[in-house]
Amino acid sequence: MLQPAPVTIVNVGYRSTNYWVVSAGASRLLVDLGWPGTTGTLRANLRRMGVPLNEIRYGLATHYHIDHAGLAQELKQAGVPLLVLDVQVRAIPIMKTWTKPWDHYVDITLHDNVTISFSESRSVLAGIGIPGEIVHTPGHSDDSVSLLLDDGSVFTGDLPPLELVGASDAVVSATWRMLQERGATRVYPAHGPVRPLVAEAE
């Protein structure tokens, strides 16, 4: 029986934003999708890290702000389907209101995305060989989601670290507590270095 390919993680980010490629062999998921108008930079970083664009099975935005989903439509046009959680659908058209003409943002179409519920996420990820799930992680924005792998790696986008907001932020505290309860141990944020989750609870 064939063993599943081990999961690997590489960072193809730029402009102080991390964009994570999660791979099971040649089957890959891109977590967060670049600044608008920077397709060349993202493609160059993918090449530098040995990630063929045609091996990316889905693009997932942790939330719909321009530094996280700015290239979503251009990636779709290049053959990368956009994986959208149902709680994110309403946020997509709102994002463009924060863009300016010089951003060169390409509007995201809504009819051709792969829209799923959180309960469907595990089977969708399993279909590309990645063991894990996508969970709702409000605290930065209502449409924020995180990719939680079964090995404890969690890709949290802009979810604020607890040490920055304190226990007084009930939503953020509850979100981190939920992630810990689901087995998260290592945080891959959109900004800053990878860190152990235990640091969030100290």
C-alpha positions as CSV (number, residue, x, y, z in Angstrom):
1,M,0.0,0.0,0.0
2,L,1.3,3.4,-0.9
3,Q,2.2,5.7,2.0
4,P,0.8,9.2,1.9
5,A,3.4,11.8,0.9
6,P,4.9,13.7,3.8
7,V,3.6,17.3,4.2
8,T,6.1,20.0,3.6
9,I,5.8,23.8,4.1
10,V,7.6,26.6,2.3
11,N,7.3,30.3,2.5
12,V,7.0,32.2,-0.8
13,G,6.1,35.5,0.8
14,Y,7.3,39.1,0.2
15,R,6.5,42.7,1.4
16,S,6.5,41.4,5.0
17,T,3.6,39.0,4.3
18,N,4.1,35.2,4.4
19,Y,2.5,33.1,1.7
20,W,2.7,29.5,2.6
21,V,2.8,26.6,0.2
22,V,1.6,23.4,1.9
23,S,2.6,20.3,-0.2
24,A,1.9,16.6,-0.2
25,G,4.4,15.6,-2.9
26,A,3.3,17.4,-6.1
27,S,-0.1,18.3,-4.7
28,R,0.0,21.7,-3.2
29,L,-2.2,24.3,-1.4
30,L,-1.3,28.0,-1.4
31,V,-2.3,29.8,1.8
32,D,-2.8,33.5,1.2
33,L,-2.6,34.9,-2.3
34,G,-0.4,37.9,-2.7
35,W,-0.7,41.6,-3.1
36,P,-2.5,43.0,-6.1
37,G,-0.3,43.8,-9.0
38,T,2.5,41.5,-8.0
39,T,2.0,38.4,-10.1
40,G,5.6,38.5,-11.3
41,T,7.0,38.6,-7.7
42,L,4.9,35.7,-6.6
43,R,5.7,33.6,-9.7
44,A,9.4,34.3,-9.2
45,N,9.3,33.2,-5.5
46,L,7.4,30.1,-6.5
47,R,10.1,29.3,-9.0
48,R,12.9,30.0,-6.5
49,M,11.3,27.6,-4.0
50,G,10.8,24.9,-6.6
51,V,7.0,25.1,-6.7
52,P,5.4,24.8,-10.2
53,L,2.3,26.9,-10.4
54,N,0.5,24.1,-12.1
55,E,0.9,21.9,-9.1
56,I,-1.1,24.3,-6.8
57,R,-4.4,22.6,-6.5
58,Y,-6.2,25.4,-4.6
59,G,-5.5,28.9,-3.4
60,L,-6.9,29.7,0.1
61,A,-7.2,33.2,1.5
62,T,-7.2,33.3,5.3
63,H,-9.4,36.5,4.9
64,Y,-10.3,38.9,2.2
65,H,-7.9,41.8,2.7
66,I,-5.7,43.0,-0.2
67,D,-2.4,41.6,1.1
68,H,-4.0,38.2,1.5
69,A,-6.2,37.8,-1.5
70,G,-5.0,40.5,-3.9
71,L,-3.9,38.0,-6.6
72,A,-6.8,35.6,-6.2
73,Q,-8.4,36.3,-9.6
74,E,-5.1,36.3,-11.5
75,L,-4.2,33.0,-9.9
76,K,-7.6,31.7,-11.0
77,Q,-6.9,32.8,-14.6
78,A,-3.6,30.9,-14.4
79,G,-5.4,27.7,-13.5
80,V,-5.4,27.8,-9.7
81,P,-9.0,27.3,-8.3
82,L,-10.0,29.6,-5.4
83,L,-11.2,27.7,-2.3
84,V,-13.7,29.8,-0.4
85,L,-15.4,29.0,2.9
86,D,-19.1,29.9,2.9
87,V,-18.5,32.5,5.7
88,Q,-16.1,34.4,3.3
89,V,-18.4,34.9,0.3
90,R,-19.8,38.2,1.4
91,A,-16.4,39.6,2.2
92,I,-15.0,39.1,-1.3
93,P,-16.8,42.1,-3.1
94,I,-16.1,44.3,-0.1
95,M,-12.4,43.9,-0.5
96,K,-12.2,45.9,-3.7
97,T,-13.6,49.0,-2.0
98,W,-10.2,49.3,-0.3
99,T,-8.2,49.2,-3.5
100,K,-7.0,52.1,-5.6
101,P,-6.4,52.2,-9.4
102,W,-2.7,52.0,-9.0
103,D,-3.0,48.7,-7.1
104,H,-3.9,47.0,-10.4
105,Y,-6.4,44.8,-8.6
106,V,-8.3,42.3,-10.7
107,D,-11.9,41.8,-9.5
108,I,-12.7,38.3,-8.1
109,T,-15.6,36.6,-9.9
110,L,-17.9,34.8,-7.6
111,H,-19.6,32.2,-9.8
112,D,-16.5,30.0,-10.5
113,N,-15.0,29.5,-7.0
114,V,-15.0,26.3,-5.0
115,T,-17.2,27.3,-2.1
116,I,-17.4,24.8,0.8
117,S,-18.5,24.6,4.4
118,F,-16.1,24.0,7.3
119,S,-17.5,20.5,7.7
120,E,-16.6,19.7,4.1
121,S,-13.0,21.0,4.4
122,R,-11.4,17.8,5.7
123,S,-12.6,15.7,2.7
124,V,-11.6,18.4,0.2
125,L,-8.1,18.6,1.7
126,A,-7.9,14.8,1.8
127,G,-8.6,14.8,-1.9
128,I,-5.3,16.6,-2.5
129,G,-3.4,14.5,0.1
130,I,-3.3,17.1,2.9
131,P,-4.5,15.8,6.3
132,G,-6.2,18.6,8.1
133,E,-9.2,20.9,8.2
134,I,-10.1,24.6,7.8
135,V,-11.6,26.2,10.8
136,H,-13.3,29.6,11.5
137,T,-11.0,31.8,13.5
138,P,-12.6,35.2,14.0
139,G,-10.6,37.9,15.9
140,H,-9.0,39.9,13.1
141,S,-12.1,39.8,10.8
142,D,-15.3,37.9,10.7
143,D,-14.3,36.1,7.5
144,S,-10.9,34.9,8.9
145,V,-10.2,31.2,8.7
146,S,-7.2,29.0,9.5
147,L,-5.8,25.9,8.0
148,L,-5.1,23.4,10.8
149,L,-3.1,20.3,9.9
150,D,-3.3,17.1,11.8
151,D,0.4,17.4,12.8
152,G,-0.5,20.6,14.8
153,S,0.7,23.2,12.2
154,V,-1.8,26.0,12.0
155,F,-1.9,28.9,9.4
156,T,-3.6,31.8,11.1
157,G,-3.4,34.7,8.8
158,D,-3.7,37.9,10.8
159,L,-5.2,36.4,14.0
160,P,-3.6,38.6,16.7
161,P,-1.3,37.0,19.2
162,L,-2.7,36.9,22.7
163,E,0.3,38.8,24.1
164,L,-0.7,41.8,21.9
165,V,-4.4,42.0,22.8
166,G,-4.6,40.4,26.2
167,A,-7.3,38.3,27.8
168,S,-9.8,41.2,27.5
169,D,-10.4,40.3,23.9
170,A,-12.9,37.5,24.4
171,V,-13.1,36.6,20.7
172,V,-9.4,36.3,20.2
173,S,-9.0,34.4,23.4
174,A,-11.7,32.0,22.5
175,T,-10.3,31.4,19.0
176,W,-6.8,30.5,20.4
177,R,-8.3,28.3,23.0
178,M,-10.3,26.5,20.3
179,L,-7.2,26.0,18.2
180,Q,-5.3,24.5,21.2
181,E,-8.2,22.2,21.9
182,R,-8.1,21.0,18.3
183,G,-4.4,20.1,18.6
184,A,-2.6,23.2,17.2
185,T,1.0,23.4,18.4
186,R,2.9,25.5,15.8
187,V,1.7,28.8,14.4
188,Y,2.5,29.9,10.8
189,P,1.3,33.5,10.8
190,A,0.9,35.8,7.8
191,H,3.4,38.3,9.4
192,G,6.4,37.4,11.5
193,P,8.2,34.2,12.3
194,V,6.8,30.7,12.9
195,R,6.3,30.1,16.6
196,P,5.0,27.5,19.1
197,L,1.4,27.9,20.1
198,V,2.3,27.5,23.8
199,A,3.8,31.0,23.6
200,E,0.3,32.3,23.0
201,A,-1.1,31.1,26.2
202,E,1.7,32.3,28.6
